[in-house]
Amino acid sequence: MSRLTNRAALVTGAAQGLGEAIARRLAAEGSDVALIDISLEKAREAAASIAKDTGRKTIALKADVTSDVEMAAAVAATVEAFGKIDLLVSNAGILKAADITEFAASDWKRVIDVNLVGYFVCAQAAANAMIPNKYGTIVQVNSKSGKKGSFRNSAYAASKFGGIGLTQSIALDLAPHNIRVNAVCPGNLLDGSLWQQSLYEQYARTQGLTPDEVRKKYESQVPLGRGCTYEDVANVVVFLASDESSYMTGQAINVTGGQEMR
């Protein structure tokens, strides 16, 4: 039985990769889905494919998650299309890696702006639409780097540590309105688009390794012996979005194969 039948969801960073996979899974579980991304063409392609495969309503919208004006408009368009918004998955994020002695301040600030300020902006816009209905769920896609510092990756770790604090704080703000707020903390998505398109190259450069050595290094750190998959993350997102987790708020759930246990 579908666990999200007739729900209305909004997923940021949904044009490709993990965001697209989460949007597809939510639709398969019975939810209508708005796919938000700065790349409208790719978001439209993903939305059309998901609608065709699942039979659910989808829309694609262009918005920068750091813009309160654009995100408020995206939430309003979602409500107009679906009549409500039950779920926000705040997934959009970026990663720039460098040693602290070489990290450009502009790059460091950009990571914080997208990953942390963007999460706040999205949560605020969604909460304003959920409060009148006295119902809603917000799920942030965080990271194991939100639980433990990350080598030559200070901006990303700082943004994700901040995201867990923000999750706990807005969970307290929104609990009186029956709106739950949780985070999911994936391990390394070694076969995901971010790793394939960027991280192997970045980490090889910053750590003095080959891309193959980077993969072996990160696999060796996982007790279960493999990288995290999109399905692993989507399983937990669906659980947190569903009424099965109705007594959970302010949590940051690890999906790391045992690599992080706190």
C-alpha positions in Angstrom: 0.0 0.0 0.0 1.3 3.4 -0.9 2.3 5.4 2.2 1.9 8.9 0.7 -1.3 8.7 -1.1 -2.7 12.0 -2.2 0.0 14.0 -0.5 1.6 17.1 -2.1 5.4 17.4 -2.0 8.0 19.9 -3.0 11.6 18.7 -3.6 14.5 21.2 -4.2 17.5 20.3 -6.3 15.2 17.8 -8.0 16.3 18.0 -11.7 18.9 15.2 -11.3 20.7 12.9 -9.0 19.4 12.3 -5.5 16.7 15.0 -5.7 15.2 13.4 -8.8 15.4 10.0 -7.2 13.6 11.2 -4.1 10.9 13.0 -6.2 10.4 9.8 -8.2 10.1 7.7 -5.1 7.6 10.1 -3.5 5.4 9.9 -6.6 5.6 6.1 -6.6 4.3 6.2 -3.0 1.3 8.2 -4.1 2.4 11.9 -3.8 2.0 14.7 -6.3 5.4 16.4 -6.6 6.8 19.8 -7.5 10.4 19.6 -8.7 12.3 22.8 -7.9 15.7 23.5 -9.5 17.8 26.3 -11.0 17.8 24.2 -14.2 14.2 24.5 -15.4 14.8 22.4 -18.6 16.2 19.4 -16.7 13.5 19.7 -14.0 10.8 19.7 -16.7 12.3 16.5 -18.2 12.4 14.8 -14.9 8.9 15.9 -14.0 7.5 14.6 -17.3 9.3 11.3 -16.9 8.0 10.8 -13.3 4.5 11.7 -14.2 4.5 9.2 -17.1 5.9 6.4 -15.0 3.8 6.9 -11.9 0.6 8.6 -13.0 0.9 11.3 -10.4 0.7 15.0 -11.0 4.1 16.8 -11.3 5.2 20.3 -12.0 8.6 21.8 -12.6 9.6 25.2 -11.3 12.7 27.3 -11.4 13.9 28.8 -8.2 17.1 29.7 -6.4 16.8 28.3 -2.8 18.7 31.3 -1.4 16.0 33.7 -2.6 13.1 34.1 -0.3 11.1 35.8 -3.1 11.6 32.9 -5.5 11.0 30.2 -3.0 7.8 31.9 -1.7 6.6 32.0 -5.4 7.5 28.3 -5.9 5.6 27.3 -2.8 2.6 29.4 -3.9 2.7 27.7 -7.4 2.8 24.3 -5.7 -0.3 25.1 -3.6 -2.0 26.4 -6.7 -1.3 23.3 -8.6 -2.0 20.7 -5.9 -4.3 22.6 -3.4 -1.8 22.2 -0.6 1.7 21.3 0.4 2.2 18.4 2.9 5.9 17.8 2.5 9.1 19.7 1.8 12.3 17.9 1.0 15.1 20.4 1.2 17.7 18.7 -0.9 19.5 21.4 -2.9 23.1 21.8 -2.0 26.6 22.3 -3.3 30.1 21.2 -2.2 33.4 22.9 -2.6 36.5 21.4 -1.0 39.8 22.9 -0.1 42.4 23.0 2.8 41.6 25.8 5.3 44.8 27.6 4.3 43.7 27.8 0.6 39.9 28.1 0.9 38.7 31.2 -0.9 36.3 33.1 1.5 33.9 33.6 -1.4 33.6 29.9 -2.1 33.3 29.1 1.7 30.4 31.6 2.0 28.7 30.3 -1.1 28.5 26.8 0.4 27.0 28.2 3.6 24.5 30.3 1.6 23.2 27.5 -0.5 23.3 24.6 2.1 22.3 26.4 5.3 20.6 29.7 4.4 18.9 28.0 1.5 17.5 25.4 3.9 16.2 28.1 6.2 14.6 30.0 3.3 12.9 26.8 2.0 11.6 25.7 5.4 10.2 29.2 6.1 8.3 29.3 2.8 6.9 25.8 3.3 6.0 26.4 6.9 4.0 29.5 6.1 1.9 27.3 3.7 1.6 24.4 6.1 0.6 26.3 9.2 -3.0 27.1 8.1 -3.6 23.4 7.6 -2.1 22.4 10.9 -0.2 19.6 9.2 3.1 19.1 7.4 6.5 17.5 7.3 9.9 19.0 6.4 12.8 16.7 5.7 16.3 18.1 5.2 18.8 16.1 3.2 21.9 16.6 5.5 25.0 14.4 5.6 27.3 12.3 7.8 29.4 15.5 7.6 26.8 17.1 9.8 27.8 14.7 12.6 31.6 14.7 12.2 34.2 17.1 10.8 35.3 16.5 7.2 38.9 16.6 6.0 39.7 19.6 3.9 35.9 20.1 3.6 35.2 22.7 6.3 32.5 24.7 4.5 30.4 21.7 3.7 30.7 20.3 7.2 29.9 23.7 8.8 26.8 24.0 6.7 25.6 20.5 7.6 26.4 20.9 11.3 24.3 24.1 11.1 21.6 22.3 9.3 21.1 19.9 12.2 20.9 22.8 14.6 18.4 24.5 12.4 16.4 21.2 12.1 16.1 20.9 15.9 15.2 24.6 16.3 12.5 24.8 13.7 11.1 21.5 14.9 10.5 23.3 18.2 9.0 26.3 16.5 6.6 24.2 14.4 5.6 21.4 16.8 2.6 23.5 18.1 1.3 23.5 14.5 1.6 19.7 14.0 4.5 20.2 11.6 7.4 17.8 12.0 11.0 18.6 11.0 13.7 15.9 10.6 16.9 15.4 8.7 18.4 12.4 7.0 22.2 12.1 7.0 23.5 9.9 4.1 26.9 8.4 3.8 28.9 8.7 0.6 26.8 8.3 -2.5 29.8 6.9 -4.4 27.8 6.1 -7.6 25.7 9.3 -7.4 25.9 12.2 -9.9 27.6 14.6 -7.5 30.5 12.1 -6.9 30.7 11.2 -10.5 30.7 14.8 -11.8 32.7 16.5 -9.2 33.8 14.9 -5.9 36.1 12.2 -7.2 38.1 14.9 -9.0 37.9 17.4 -6.1 39.0 14.8 -3.5 41.7 13.4 -5.7 43.2 16.8 -6.0 42.9 17.9 -2.4 44.0 14.5 -1.0 46.7 13.6 -3.4 45.0 10.4 -4.6 43.7 9.0 -7.9 39.9 8.8 -8.3 40.1 5.0 -7.9 42.0 5.4 -4.7 39.5 7.9 -3.5 36.7 5.4 -4.0 38.6 2.6 -2.2 39.4 4.9 0.7 35.8 5.8 1.3 34.5 2.3 0.9 37.0 1.0 3.4 35.6 3.4 6.0 32.1 1.8 5.9 31.5 -1.2 8.2 28.9 -2.6 5.7 31.5 -2.2 3.0 29.7 -0.2 0.3 28.6 3.3 -0.5 25.2 4.7 0.1 22.6 4.5 -2.7 19.7 6.8 -3.7 17.3 4.0 -2.6 18.9 3.9 0.8 18.2 7.6 1.3 14.7 7.6 -0.3 13.6 4.7 2.0 14.3 7.0 5.1 12.8 10.1 3.4 9.5 8.2 2.8 9.5 6.9 6.4 10.0 10.5 7.8 7.4 11.9 5.4 4.8 9.3 6.3 2.6 9.0 9.4 4.7 6.0 10.5 7.1 8.5 12.0 4.3 10.7 13.5 6.1 10.8 16.9 9.4 11.8 15.5 10.6 15.4 15.2 14.0 17.2 15.5 15.9 14.0 14.6 18.9 13.5 12.3 18.8 10.0 11.0 22.1 8.4 9.9 22.1 6.3 6.6 25.8 5.5 6.6 26.3 1.8 6.7 27.6 2.1 10.2 30.2 4.7 9.4 28.5 7.2 11.7 26.6 6.0 14.8 25.9 9.2 16.8 
